[in-house]
Amino acid sequence: MACLIQPLRKTLSSPSLKTLLLLHQHPKPTSLFTSRNYISDKQKSAFQGNILRLLGNEIQYEHERCLPKQPITRFNSFMVDDRPGEQWIRLKRKFGEKEDITIEATMFDGSFPVSTSAKVWDDVQLHITFIVNISKGDDNVLEIMCSAWPDAIEIKKLFVRGHNRTPDQPYFGPEFKELDDELQDSLYEFLEERSINDELATFLHEYMKNKDKTEFIKWLGTVKSYIEKK
């Protein structure tokens, strides 16, 4: 932002603007109108050029620092859909003869400070939300809401809902931590059997770091291309 403001201050103190002020004191209608148009076009061109330069510098920096990798299309038994241009990804697999499992995971949606002894990235612990949907071919879906930390998953809530219809104010059950400890352990084992575990959490964090960089570079390029349009 400071880089954008500095050229603005230089423009406002330029000799061209002082000339405009003198003309305002001794107005000549025709030449004043022409000067205003000239200065307006000149300022617009300067602003646009500065923005394009800054965007170009940022793109170059990101490419030189570390280019993003091609997104992985498979993790263990899951097929991975990157959803380019969106803030989430989808993983799908079959389990046994009847179960269809879908996982929808956000990009990083939160961060929490941690002590220096913990595994950290830029001094914070990043958070990903993901939702597991398990269908057995009938009208209902088991939905499990989870958190993915850098090296662990955490179940937040689970409930069964209909495929197409959900009540206006459904009962979603208690918070997961309020359940009996043995039941909690059993549900983690249920997910572990389906490869939804701490290894998945680690994969999601590595994947989202790469996706975050990929989407950022694409965004910079899209903005730059739009500003360059005549």
ABEGO torsion letter per residue (X at the ends): XAAAAAAAAAAAABAAAAAAAAAAABBBAAAAAAAAAAAAAAAAAAAAAAAAAAAAAAAAAAAAABBBBBBBABBEABBBBAGBGBABBBBBBBBEAABBBBBBBBBBABBBBBBAABBBBGGBBBBBBBBBBBBAGBABBBBBBBBBBAABBBBABBBBBBAABBBABBBAEBBAAABBAAAAAAAAAAAAAAGBBAAAAAAAAAAAAAAAAAAAAAAAAAAAAAAABX
